[in-house]
Amino acid sequence: MKAVATVTMNRVNSSQGEYARISQGGSIRNIIFQEGQYDCASEIIRNQYNAQNIYNMNPTEIHYSIADWALAGHRLSEIGDCLWYLNPFRPTCSSTFPSNGTGTFHTRYGEHCFYRPTSKYSQT
């Protein structure tokens, strides 16, 4: 969860590219609710109801703790400046993500692959 929080805050604090425009100077809400980014923020996914959306969840103390941790400026060093992550549901990570080549593989952390921006990202 801290790895995802790190990516989220990296997006919020991005000074260039798509996420700089989306965050409009640091809006966490804009980043989280950007269409197609966080499944938990969507009630409908692929034309089907998503029962695991944030409106149906009951946060526990660990969720509040991680949010406070991220808001206080903490980040996982293993994640670095990554802006993307995904669970590939396979043992290997692709070398680029998203498909437009704006991210390059950085590390695998748990079940997820993490990608940092390439020079192409600033043009998004």
Backbone hydrogen bonds in HBPLUS format (Angstrom, degrees):
<---DONOR---> <-ACCEPTOR-->    atom                        ^
c    i                          cat <-CA-CA->   ^        H-A-AA   ^      H-
h    n   atom  resd res      DA  || num        DHA   H-A  angle D-A-AA Bond
n    s   type  num  typ     dist DA aas  dist angle  dist       angle   num
A0005-ALA N   A0001-MET O   2.96 MM   4  6.21 158.4  2.01 146.5 153.2     1
A0006-THR N   A0002-LYS O   2.86 MM   4  6.03 145.1  1.98 139.6 148.9     2
A0007-VAL N   A0003-ALA O   3.07 MM   4  6.42 158.5  2.12 147.5 152.0     3
A0008-THR N   A0004-VAL O   2.89 MM   4  6.13 164.8  1.91 153.6 158.2     4
A0009-MET N   A0005-ALA O   2.98 MM   4  6.16 165.2  2.00 148.7 152.0     5
A0010-ASN N   A0006-THR O   2.85 MM   4  6.05 146.2  1.97 145.5 156.0     6
A0011-ARG N   A0007-VAL O   2.95 MM   4  6.23 152.2  2.02 151.3 157.9     7
A0012-VAL N   A0008-THR O   2.97 MM   4  6.30 159.2  2.01 148.4 154.5     8
A0013-ASN N   A0009-MET O   2.95 MM   4  6.05 153.1  2.02 144.2 150.4     9
A0014-SER N   A0011-ARG O   3.19 MM   3  5.07 165.1  2.22 103.4 107.6    10
A0020-ALA N   A0017-GLY O   3.18 MM   3  5.58 127.5  2.47 107.2 120.0    11
A0021-ARG N   A0017-GLY O   3.31 MM   4  6.72 154.7  2.38 150.8 157.9    12
A0022-ILE N   A0018-GLU O   2.87 MM   4  6.15 160.3  1.91 153.2 159.7    13
A0023-SER N   A0019-TYR O   2.87 MM   4  5.82 167.6  1.88 145.3 148.9    14
A0026-GLY N   A0023-SER O   3.13 MM   3  4.95 123.6  2.47  92.9 108.1    15
A0027-SER N   A0023-SER O   2.77 MM   4  4.66 161.3  1.80 127.5 133.3    16
A0031-ILE N   A0027-SER O   3.32 MM   4  6.63 155.2  2.39 143.1 149.1    17
A0032-ILE N   A0028-ILE O   2.92 MM   4  6.18 170.9  1.93 164.7 166.1    18
A0033-PHE N   A0029-ARG O   2.94 MM   4  5.98 162.6  1.97 154.0 158.7    19
A0034-GLN N   A0031-ILE O   3.35 MM   3  5.35 165.7  2.37 103.1 106.7    20
A0037-GLN N   A0034-GLN O   3.20 MM   3  5.86 151.1  2.29 149.0 145.8    21
A0041-ALA N   A0038-TYR O   2.95 MM   3  5.57 157.6  2.00 119.0 126.0    22
A0042-SER N   A0039-ASP O   3.02 MM   3  5.36 164.6  2.05 116.8 119.7    23
A0054-ILE N   A0040-CYS O   2.75 MM  14  5.49 150.7  1.84 164.2 155.1    24
A0050-ASN N   A0043-GLU O   2.64 MM   7  5.02 165.0  1.66 143.4 142.8    25
A0045-ILE N   A0048-GLN O   2.80 MM   3  5.31 162.4  1.83 158.4 158.4    26
A0048-GLN N   A0045-ILE O   2.94 MM   3  5.31 149.1  2.04 110.1 119.8    27
A0056-ASN N   A0053-ASN O   2.99 MM   3  5.69 159.8  2.04 121.5 127.4    28
A0063-HIS N   A0060-THR O   3.06 MM   3  5.45 125.2  2.37 107.9 121.0    29
A0064-TYR N   A0060-THR O   3.29 MM   4  6.71 160.0  2.33 154.7 159.9    30
A0065-SER N   A0061-GLU O   2.86 MM   4  6.04 155.5  1.92 150.1 157.9    31
A0066-ILE N   A0062-ILE O   2.95 MM   4  6.14 159.5  2.00 148.6 152.7    32
A0067-ALA N   A0063-HIS O   3.02 MM   4  6.22 159.0  2.07 146.2 152.3    33
A0068-ASP N   A0064-TYR O   2.90 MM   4  6.10 163.0  1.93 150.0 154.6    34
A0069-TRP N   A0065-SER O   2.88 MM   4  6.05 154.5  1.95 144.6 152.4    35
A0070-ALA N   A0066-ILE O   2.94 MM   4  6.16 162.0  1.97 152.1 155.2    36
A0071-LEU N   A0067-ALA O   2.90 MM   4  6.07 165.7  1.92 154.0 158.5    37
A0072-ALA N   A0068-ASP O   2.96 MM   4  6.04 135.0  2.17 141.2 152.1    38
A0074-HIS N   A0069-TRP O   3.24 MM   5  5.77 154.3  2.31 158.9 153.0    39
A0073-GLY N   A0070-ALA O   2.96 MM   3  5.33 159.5  2.00 111.6 116.7    40
A0079-ILE N   A0076-LEU O   3.08 MM   3  5.58 147.1  2.19 111.3 120.0    41
A0080-GLY N   A0077-SER O   3.20 MM   3  5.17 131.6  2.45  96.4 109.0    42
A0082-CYS N   A0079-ILE O   3.22 MM   3  5.90 163.0  2.25 137.6 142.8    43
A0083-LEU N   A0115-TYR O   2.98 MM  32  6.31 139.5  2.15 155.5 161.1    44
A0084-TRP N   A0115-TYR O   3.34 MM  31  5.18 160.0  2.38 149.1 148.5    45
A0115-TYR N   A0084-TRP O   2.96 MM  31  5.18 164.2  1.99 140.7 142.5    46
A0086-LEU N   A0113-CYS O   3.03 MM  27  5.45 141.1  2.19 143.2 153.8    47
A0113-CYS N   A0086-LEU O   2.79 MM  27  5.45 164.4  1.81 162.9 163.3    48
A0105-PHE N   A0095-SER O   2.88 MM  10  5.02 158.6  1.92 139.0 137.2    49
A0097-PHE N   A0103-GLY O   3.11 MM   6  4.99 155.7  2.18 118.7 124.7    50
A0101-GLY N   A0098-PRO O   3.05 MM   3  5.94 158.5  2.10 129.7 131.3    51
A0118-THR N   A0102-THR O   2.76 MM  16  5.22 152.2  1.84 137.9 137.9    52
A0104-THR N   A0116-ARG O   2.84 MM  12  5.53 156.9  1.89 157.3 162.2    53
A0116-ARG N   A0104-THR O   2.97 MM  12  5.53 149.7  2.06 160.1 153.9    54
A0106-HIS N   A0114-PHE O   2.81 MM   8  5.63 158.7  1.86 163.0 156.5    55
A0107-THR N   A0114-PHE O   3.38 MM   7  5.39 155.5  2.44 130.2 136.4    56
A0114-PHE N   A0107-THR O   2.82 MM   7  5.39 157.4  1.87 168.6 175.1    57
A0109-TYR N   A0112-HIS O   2.86 MM   3  5.47 156.1  1.92 158.2 165.1    58
A0112-HIS N   A0109-TYR O   3.19 MM   3  5.47 158.6  2.24 128.1 126.3    59
A0121-TYR N   A0118-THR O   3.08 MM   3  5.56 150.3  2.17 110.5 118.5    60
A0123-GLN N   A0120-LYS O   3.09 MM   3  5.65 154.1  2.16 114.7 122.4    61
A0124-THR N   A0121-TYR O   2.92 MM   3  5.41 166.1  1.94 124.5 125.5    62
